[in-house]
Amino acid sequence: MTITSPQDVALSDTTEGADGATDREWWGRTWLPRRPLAADDFLSGVYRMARGPALRRRYVEANPQALSNLLVVDVDHSDAALRLLWDRDGWRPNVVV
């Protein structure tokens, strides 16, 4: 597959799979912890909560303690998706959100 733009690997809200779920819904069900640790401020405490409220927090656990399946990289540049996809011979990210 040749990647020509960030949209080639970005999660879609319109594409539906066999179960009727969008790519984004499938990703959430499959890869995000059901009750992740989350916080807005570490000094106020980190608490385990349902996925919905947790995703509205600033800091969210990506991998449960017993399983590590995601490497999260936060790139704070306006061209972040292009930096992740451009000139990567042989290794590309599985998902760019």
N, C-alpha and C positions, 0 to 999 in steps of 0.2 A: 504494500500500500504506500502510495506517495502522499505525503502530507504537504499540502500547499497553504493551509491557513489554520489558525487555532480552532476554527469551527469544525475541522475534520475530526478532532478527538474530543471536543467539548461535549458535555452531557446535554442531551436534547430534552426539551419539555414537550415536544410534539410527537416524536417517534414512539409508537406503541409496540410492545412485544406481544407474544402469544397470550399472555395473561391480561392484556389491556393496560399494563402499567407503563408509564413513560420511563425513559432511561434514568432520569433523576430519581424517580420513585424506586426503581429496581436497585439502583446504587445504594440508596438509603437502607432498604430492607436487607440487602446482602452484606454490605461492608461496615455500616455504622453500628457501634454497640447499642443494644436496646436501652440500657440505663447507664450512659457514660457519666464519668466524673466531669463536672463543669463549674465554672466560676467566672465572675466579672472582675473580681479582685482577689488575688491569692491571700491577702492579709485578712479578708473577711471569711475565708474558708472555702474549701472545695467540697462539693456535695454531689452524691450520685442522684440523678433525677431522670425522668422520662426523656426520651429522645427529642420530642418536640420542644419543650422548654429549654433543654440543654443546647439545642442548636441556635437559640437566641442569645446565648452567653458569649462572652469574648474568648474564653479558653474552654476547649472541649477535648476530652480524651479521644484519641483516634484508635488506639489499640487497647483491648482489655489486658489485664495483667498476665493471663495465661496464654495469650495468643498475640503474636506480632505479625501483621500482614500488610500494614501500610507504612510508607515512608512519606511523611508530610513535610513539604517544603513551602514556606511562605515567602513569596517574592514580591516585594512592595515597589514595583516599577510599573509605569504605564504600559510598557511593552513586555510584561512578564510572560505572557503566553508565547510570544515569539522567541524570547530568550530560552524557554524550555524546549521548544520544538526545532529551532534552527540549527543546522549543522551538527546533528547527533548521529553519526555513523554507527549503525548497529544497535543503538539503545535509545529508546523513546519512552516517555512516560505512558503508563496505561491509561491514565485519566488526568485531564486538566480541568479543574473546577473554577 
